[in-house]
Amino acid sequence: MLIEPRAGRLAAWGNALLAGLVSPDEAVVAIVGDDAVHRVAGLPGEPAPVGLTLALGRLRALGAGGLRLALPAPGHPLGLSGPPEFNARALEAAEAVVCHGAALGLVPEVSEAGPAGDVHVEVVWHCLPVREAPPADVPSLGEAERELAEALREATEALTRLDVAGSGPVAAAAIEAYRARAERGREVLAPGYPPRAVRVLELAQRVTALVDLAHGNGHGGAVSASEMAARGEALRPVERTARRAMVAAYNSAVEERDRGTR
């Protein structure tokens, strides 16, 4: 799973921009991050790819009042609402953004260019029609927080039960690394997000760190195919819970504004 999905950055900072809480320049710098450039292709009314500033302004003009994150996986169309063509593209990328208030979605295509040691990343967001319907399987922040607390216990127990070598100190180091990363990247959620969303996202990142630890190579020497299969089976529900929580956190700004207008 992506700890800091590009679609999450686009949704978070796009929401802050659409709410008037940050400037276009602030939003674009945060969305692009360490990448070289982001462009949007297929935007209605634009025959060629355009920059993020123009694209976000055009989405607002087309009726988008917010952006939602989707993190689909095989058999789990998390955050998607169709149609099948968009879902398939989003599943291939493992992430997407769905507009709230406009029947459009964005799927990233990531490419690398340049010589070894000087590689830069370019991202093209493909704008495609989506179905205006509730996103699939997205919990509330409260539900996500409760589920994550249990998932963190399950992940820790699974590491011990599966005898991942050094699971105690390595797990602690992984948690601390992701906690430090979360502290550094708290603005990933951008202005306008409730404090609970930050807590949920940080905990989801910690759970994901443990899942990645159990799946990762290089810990504990050789791992047989049967051992890797056992790890995958034990941790699949935990990984699913963490993905659901991440989507709930990134989407909470839209959900809260939507409730406030009812």
N, C-alpha and C positions, 0 to 999 in steps of 0.2 A: 504494500500500500504506500502511496505517496504521503509522507509526513506533512508536507506543505504543498498541496496540489496547486498547480498554476490556476486551475479553475476556481479554487478557493480564494486565491488572491484577487482574481478578476471579480468574483462575486462580492467579496468583502469591500474592496475599494471602489468598485462600481456602485455598490449600494451607498457608500459614504458620499460619493460624488452626486448621485441622483438625489440624495437627501439634502444637498447643499452644505455638507459638513467639511468638505475638502475642495481644493481647487483642482481643475483638470490636470495641471502639471504634477501635483502631489499624487493624485491617483495613478497616473501613468507610470511615474517613477516606482511606486510601490508594486504595481502589477508586474512590470517588466523585471524587477529584481536584478538578478545577476545575468539575465539573458541579454542578447545584443539588441534585439528588436522584436516587437509584436505588431502584426498587421491583422486586419479582418477582411476576409474575402466573402463574396456572395451577399453582401449587405444590400437590401432593397434600395434601388436608385443609384447604386454605385457599380459601374461596369468593371472596375479594377479594385484590387485590395487597397484599403485605406488604413491610416494610423488609428491608434486607440482613441485619441482625443476626438477625432471626427466620428468614429464609430459609436462611442458612448453617447455623444450628442445626438446622433441620428437615431439610436435606439430609444432615447428619451422622446424624440419627436414622433416616433412610431408608436408610443404609448407605454413603453417599458417604465414601470415605477419601481422596479426592484429586480435583483438577480438572485437566482437560487443555484446552489451547487448540486451536482449529481455525481455519485461515485459508484457506478455499476460494476458488477462482477458477474461471471458466468452463473446463470440461474438466479441472479439477484439484481433486478433493474432499479437499484436504489436511487431515488430522486428523479426518475424518468416518468414521462407521461405519454410517450409515443410521438409520432407514428413509428412503425417498425424500422423505417429507413434511418431515422435519427437515432433511435435506440441502438441500432447496429453500429453506427459510426461512434457513438458515445462508448459503447462496450469495447470496441477496438482500442480506443484511446484510454479507457478506464476512468474517464472524467469528462465532464461537460458543464456548461452553464445554461440554465433555462430562464428566459425572461418572464417576469411577472407583469401581466398587463399587455403583453404583445406576444403573438404566437410565433416566437422565434427562439432558437437555441444556438449555442456556440460550442464547437468541438475543436480542440487544439490539435494541430499537426506540428510536431517538433522535429527540427532538423539541425544537424551540426555541420559546420564548415570551418575550413582553415587547417593549417599544418599542425602536427603533433606539438603540444605545448602551448599552442595559441588557438585553441578551438573556441569558436563562439557559437552560441545557440540562437536560432531564429525560430519564432513561433508564428504560424498562420492559424487564426481562428476562422473556421468555416461556419458561416451563418446559414442555418437551415430552418425550414418550417417545423414547428412542433404542435402537438395537440394541447389545447388549453384544458387541462384537467389536473386534479390534485396529484402531486408527485408520489411515487410509490414508496411505501414503507419508511417514511421519515417520522421519527418519534418527536415528542415535545422535549424541551430541554430538561424538564424534571424527570421524565421517563429515561432519557439518555443518561443522566447523572446516576440514577439508581442502578441502571443496568451496568454501567461502567464500573461501579464499585465492586460488584460481584465478578465482573469480567477480569478485573485486576487480580483478585484472589485466585480465580481459576487459572489465569495465565501463570502466576507464580507457582501454584501447585503443580501445574502440568510440567513446568521446567524441572521441578524436583522429581516428580514421578517418572519422567522420561530420562532422568539421569543425564541431563545436559552438563557436560564437564564444566566445573567452575561456575555453575549457574548462580550461586549466591553472589560472589563478588562481581561477576560479569553482569548479572542482572542489575545489581546496584549501580554499577558504572553506567550501564545503558540508560537507566532511569535518570541519573544525574545529568548525563549528556543531553538528554531530551528536555529535562527541566531547564537547563541552562539555555538551550536553544529556544525554548518557549519564552523564557524571560527576555531573550534578545529580540524575539520576533513577536512580542505581544501586539504590536501594531498591525500584524497580519490581519487581525479582525477589524481594524480600522475604527475610527470614531463612529459612535452611534450604536455599538453593540452593548448588550447588557453584561454586567460583570459575570453573571452565571455562565454566559457563553464562553468567556475566557477560561473559566474553571473547567468546563466540560471539554473544551478543545485540548487544554493541557493534559487532562487525564486521559483523553483518547490517544494523545501522542505517546504517553507513558505506556499505555497498554500495547500500542503498536510496536513500541521499542522491544517489549518482551516477546511479542509474536515474531518479530524479525530476528531476534536473538535465537529463538528456537528453530527457525527455518534456516538461519544463516550457516554458511560454510566457514570452516576455519576455527570453530569452537569445539574443542573436545576431540580433535583428531578425526579419523575416518568415521563416517556415518553410513550405515548400510541403507539400501533402498527401503527395507522394511521399517527401519527406525525412522526414516524421513516420512514415510507414509503414516506411521503412528503419530508423529508430531503433527502432521497436517490434519489428521482426523481429530485429534484432541483440541487443537487450537482454532479450527475453522469457525466454531460459534463465537469464540472470543474476537477473532478478526472481524467478523460480521458486525458484532456489537460496536466495536471501535469505529468502523466505517459509518454506521448509522449515527453515532454520536457526533462525528466530525461534520456530517451533513446537517444535523440539527443545529450545531453551533454556528456554522457559516450562514445558515438560512434564518437564524433567529431574528435578525434585524427586519427582514421582510415580513416574517410572521407577526412580530410585535406591531409593526406599522399597519399591517392588514387588520389586526384586531382593533387597533385604535380608531380605524375609520368606519367600523361597523356600527 
